[in-house]
Amino acid sequence: MVKSTDVLYYAVHLGELRNIIQWQTWHQAVHERKPEQEAPSLKTCFYFLDQTSRSFSAVIQELHPELLVPVALFYLILRGLDTIEDDMTISLDEKTPLLREFHKCTETEGWNYNGCGPKEKDRELLVQFQVVTEQFRKVKPAYREIIKDIALKMGNGMADYCHNAQHNVNCVNTIKDYDLYCHYVAGLVGNGLTRLFVESGLANPILLQRPQLQESMGLFLQKTNIIRDIKEDLDDKRRFWPKEVWSKYVDKFEDLCKPANREAALNCSSEMVLNSLNHADQCLFYLAGLKEQSVFNFAAIPQSMAIATLELVFRNPKVFEKNVKITKGEACRIMMQSSQNLKLVCDVFREFTRKIHKKNTPRDPNFLKISIACGKIEQFIETIYPSQDPKSIIQEPAVPMDPTSKEAKNKAAAAEAKSDMVYMLIAVFGTLFFISCVMLGLAYAFGARFDVAFSELTKGKLSKPTDAGAAQSIIHRYDHGEL
């Protein structure tokens, strides 16, 4: 149901409403899922996919058929693992072995878990996890091994983090700890997805030799979400911002959300944004290695949403008051632009990087470093898609354009559209002129005195006489009677 606040918002933001309508009307999936051909347990898996993440669910369900089910199950397995880690009602003695052995449960027939607290939002996924294990056993062995390997590594990492959090009130002390945590919960996901992409033949195998690129894809998303969700995490008594960072600005982590410390909190969040920005150029490098369009869309859309979110939270005091999100209209625009090619994704990154640079202020102790980080992203984009130099274009001799090229076709279409517009205007004005002549001719035939009208107009009389006497005098003046 549409909220009244949304109606009011889009009533004054018609551009965003237009983006939503265009996305709903014109977006066409590269591949479409076929629910009518799926087993009941697989349909249930996609139901849980919709419930746990609407944004990821949409891009997953448009993936190439070769990867559709493996990636969907990969997401659900990691979501189940993450749900156990997040649930503070599960004791450490029960949670630790569960996390470390979770990879084995994925192939155990009929396995499920109902030990999560009643308020845990994804509890039902684990209660009916047997549908996931049923489908997982049907996946190709190569894909199963990749997913199980990532689940094993992630489970061990989460167990280590939970054990550390039990004995350390700050949870994450150093930036190194922060990177390690993000590696376990997101960097490994990037590694697993890359291995699935390459195994399916839909990505360049060279990506496997660039682990830092895979890592950056996951860390960029995770770090952006951690910055955005600070208020929500603090309310749930979770801390992911490293003490090494926030201790420079406040004495206690909770002090970041106090209005009296707003400027210090904004400077602290700027340093967190800076840390995340350092991964942006490597994400673009990674996207260049994806061959298939649906795989590209799957990877590119979340990254574009992340840079937009990073710009939204940068020096935004509302981050410390509530969970802020990109509007649906803006999200639709970003998705349309990011589901085409790498150049347009680079344009999205350039747009929001420049907005971050514009919001940057010399009062911020991280001002210079953020400016350098923004410049680094722009410089990287320039190396991929260099902007044209007008002088070099003038100096270089004109090269004959291939009439079959896309650029030549676009120019021809533009010229044809221009000529069509000219002909249309001629036809419109010609029709109006013809109709006017016909109407004047008919008026004259029925006795209209254009000479009288013209004479009166030249005297400055633009309106009809106000009384009958004045009208009668005009008639006598021009009526000469019978000869």
Sequence and secondary structure as in RCSB ss.txt:
>XXXX:A:sequence
MVKSTDVLYYAVHLGELRNIIQWQTWHQAVHERKPEQEAPSLKTCFYFLDQTSRSFSAVIQELHPELLVPVALFY
LILRGLDTIEDDMTISLDEKTPLLREFHKCTETEGWNYNGCGPKEKDRELLVQFQVVTEQFRKVKPAYREIIKDI
ALKMGNGMADYCHNAQHNVNCVNTIKDYDLYCHYVAGLVGNGLTRLFVESGLANPILLQRPQLQESMGLFLQKTN
IIRDIKEDLDDKRRFWPKEVWSKYVDKFEDLCKPANREAALNCSSEMVLNSLNHADQCLFYLAGLKEQSVFNFAA
IPQSMAIATLELVFRNPKVFEKNVKITKGEACRIMMQSSQNLKLVCDVFREFTRKIHKKNTPRDPNFLKISIACG
KIEQFIETIYPSQDPKSIIQEPAVPMDPTSKEAKNKAAAAEAKSDMVYMLIAVFGTLFFISCVMLGLAYAFGARF
DVAFSELTKGKLSKPTDAGAAQSIIHRYDHGEL
>XXXX:A:secstr
   HHHHHHHHH HHHHHHHHHHHHH   SS   GGGS HHHHHHHHHHHHH HHHHHHHTTS HHHHHHHHHHH
HHHHHHHHHHH TTS HHHHHHHHHTHHHHTTSTT     S TT TTHHHHHTTHHHHHHHTTS HHHHHHHHHH
HHHHHHHHHHHHHHHHH TTS  SHHHHHHHHIIIIIHHHHHHHHHHHHTT B GGGGG HHHHHHHHHHHHHHH
HHHTHHHHHHTT   S HHHHTTT SSGGGGGSGGGHHHHHHHHHHHHHHHHTTHHHHHHHHTTB SHHHHHHHH
HHHHHHHHHHHHHTT GGGGTS     HHHHHHHHHHHTT HHHHHHHHHHHHHHHHHH  TTSTTHHHHHHHHH
HHHHHHHHHS    HHHHHHS      TTSHHHHHHHHHHHHHHHHHHHHHHHHHHHHHHHHHHHHHHHHTT  H
HHHHHHHHTT  S  SSHHHHHHHHHHH     
